[in-house]
């Protein structure tokens, strides 16, 4: 009698889908709120701050921006005060970007985990998300550029979505696919030059892209 194969070929296990998202200018248009917080800080300290310039380059850590306006020995105190002012000034004016809620929901619909990895103070990030009804599985704050890659790798993210060249670098460190959106300070050419694998105009196209990505992973 012919023998039968009792041990069919084994395929390596497929890791659960995990997608990371940046916060500012990826999920949330925080420009109105950040502007309000900077205006409050400027009024209180008497330091003149070009708020329009500040909100045109959102992305890097707070201290990096404050160093443009305060002396080096005053940056830490200014950052502490800004963070104290932030909840009362910055949360209510900020809005969800087009497709943000749907993008996070698309990850969940595929049985995946959505995490937010941001340079923002995690407490403030959570306030924004709760206010806007966006519910990721995890929020990790105070990480910028390459440092984001450490958190993404720890959580097993296959994809990181962001709007800044720093987000592209973070994805690269993590070995994750970099999906970039042009809703922030960097245009499509900058993002592609930085190494983005995919560039979308905004998050409205993300669910369809993600469905195709996950189908390819399952094949």
Protein Blocks (a to p, Z undefined) as FASTA:
>chain_A
ZZddfbdcdddddddddddddfehplpccklmmmmmmmmmmmmnopacdfklmmmmghia
fklmmmmmpcfklmmmmmmmmmmmmmmmmmmmpccdehklmmmmmmmmnopacddddfbd
fklmmmmmmmnopacfbdcehiahjlmmmmmmmnopabdcdfbfklmmmmmmnopacddd
fkbmbdfklmmmnopabdcfblmlmmmmmmmmmmmmmZZ
